[in-house]
Amino acid sequence: MLLTAVIATMLSLSAEPARATTTKVHIDGSTYRVRVRGSEVEVASKSLIAIKSLTNRDRMRRAVTKATGCQITDELLVSTSILQGRLACAD
């Protein structure tokens, strides 16, 4: 009986992980790629040159909101052109 429960639990854990969805978003003339997997989000600038600025970071946040309807939290600036974080959606 216990062995059956353990096997059933292991089979349910081996389910396929959540697939990532990618959305292309335009904000103030700039193009961003927003990739979502579960509650994690990554937004990347599609321009050839990424300038480190508060304006660019604000546009990246707005791109996440436009693509997902949620806010980005726990932000991690990977580079000037990539921002990662978690989604916080209002219920």
RALINDA-V638193 format. One record per residue. N is the residue number from 0. RES is the residue in one small letter. PHI is phi in degrees with one decimal (NA if undefined). PSI is psi in whole degrees, 0 to 359 (NA if undefined). D_CENTER is the distance of its C-alpha to the mean C-alpha in Angstrom with 2 decimals. Layout:
n-><N & N>
res-><RES & RES>
phi-><PHI & PHI>
psi-><PSI & PSI>
d_center-><D_CENTER & D_CENTER>
This chain:
n-><0 & 1 & 2 & 3 & 4 & 5 & 6 & 7 & 8 & 9 & 10 & 11 & 12 & 13 & 14 & 15 & 16 & 17 & 18 & 19 & 20 & 21 & 22 & 23 & 24 & 25 & 26 & 27 & 28 & 29 & 30 & 31 & 32 & 33 & 34 & 35 & 36 & 37 & 38 & 39 & 40 & 41 & 42 & 43 & 44 & 45 & 46 & 47 & 48 & 49 & 50 & 51 & 52 & 53 & 54 & 55 & 56 & 57 & 58 & 59 & 60 & 61 & 62 & 63 & 64 & 65 & 66 & 67 & 68 & 69 & 70 & 71 & 72 & 73 & 74 & 75 & 76 & 77 & 78 & 79 & 80 & 81 & 82 & 83 & 84 & 85 & 86 & 87 & 88 & 89 & 90>
res-><m & l & l & t & a & v & i & a & t & m & l & s & l & s & a & e & p & a & r & a & t & t & t & k & v & h & i & d & g & s & t & y & r & v & r & v & r & g & s & e & v & e & v & a & s & k & s & l & i & a & i & k & s & l & t & n & r & d & r & m & r & r & a & v & t & k & a & t & g & c & q & i & t & d & e & l & l & v & s & t & s & i & l & q & g & r & l & a & c & a & d>
phi-><NA & -64.2 & -61.2 & -63.3 & -65.2 & -65.1 & -64.3 & -61.6 & -65.3 & -65.1 & -66.0 & -71.5 & -75.8 & -84.2 & -63.7 & -63.1 & -67.0 & -59.7 & -80.8 & -84.4 & -115.2 & -122.2 & -128.6 & -94.2 & -129.7 & -110.2 & -130.7 & 47.4 & 82.6 & -105.3 & -108.6 & -130.6 & -108.7 & -110.7 & -113.2 & -120.8 & -135.4 & 63.8 & -99.3 & -93.1 & -136.6 & -136.1 & -122.0 & -128.8 & -75.5 & -98.3 & -81.3 & -69.2 & -121.0 & -105.6 & -103.1 & -74.0 & -155.8 & -66.7 & -64.1 & -65.0 & -64.3 & -63.1 & -63.1 & -64.3 & -62.9 & -65.9 & -63.7 & -62.4 & -62.8 & -66.1 & -77.1 & -116.8 & 80.0 & -120.7 & -92.1 & -95.2 & -129.9 & 48.8 & -66.9 & -132.9 & -83.6 & -73.7 & -154.3 & -67.1 & -110.9 & -132.0 & -126.2 & -118.1 & 178.4 & -113.4 & -87.4 & -121.4 & -104.8 & -72.6 & -85.7>
psi-><313 & 320 & 321 & 318 & 319 & 316 & 317 & 320 & 316 & 323 & 323 & 332 & 336 & 13 & 154 & 135 & 161 & 135 & 150 & 141 & 142 & 134 & 136 & 129 & 141 & 125 & 121 & 44 & 357 & 148 & 136 & 149 & 122 & 118 & 128 & 131 & 109 & 237 & 3 & 144 & 147 & 132 & 133 & 139 & 138 & 8 & 158 & 325 & 124 & 126 & 130 & 110 & 157 & 327 & 316 & 318 & 322 & 318 & 324 & 318 & 318 & 327 & 320 & 314 & 317 & 321 & 327 & 339 & 5 & 164 & 155 & 135 & 174 & 50 & 142 & 113 & 104 & 316 & 183 & 342 & 358 & 130 & 130 & 158 & 194 & 153 & 137 & 106 & 137 & 136 & NA>
d_center-><41.23 & 38.99 & 38.24 & 37.16 & 34.72 & 33.25 & 32.90 & 31.28 & 28.70 & 27.97 & 27.64 & 25.08 & 22.99 & 23.08 & 21.14 & 18.54 & 15.02 & 12.33 & 11.61 & 8.52 & 8.74 & 8.69 & 10.08 & 12.35 & 13.02 & 16.17 & 16.70 & 20.22 & 21.04 & 18.05 & 15.63 & 11.89 & 9.59 & 6.17 & 4.71 & 3.73 & 6.12 & 8.03 & 6.99 & 4.39 & 1.02 & 3.68 & 6.40 & 9.78 & 13.20 & 15.38 & 18.60 & 21.08 & 21.56 & 19.00 & 20.86 & 19.96 & 20.47 & 19.51 & 19.56 & 16.96 & 14.60 & 15.41 & 14.70 & 11.16 & 10.71 & 12.61 & 10.62 & 7.56 & 10.51 & 12.23 & 9.76 & 8.88 & 11.87 & 10.25 & 10.29 & 8.13 & 10.26 & 11.25 & 10.33 & 11.19 & 12.53 & 12.78 & 15.03 & 16.17 & 13.95 & 10.60 & 8.69 & 6.34 & 6.39 & 6.59 & 7.03 & 10.77 & 12.40 & 16.13 & 18.25>
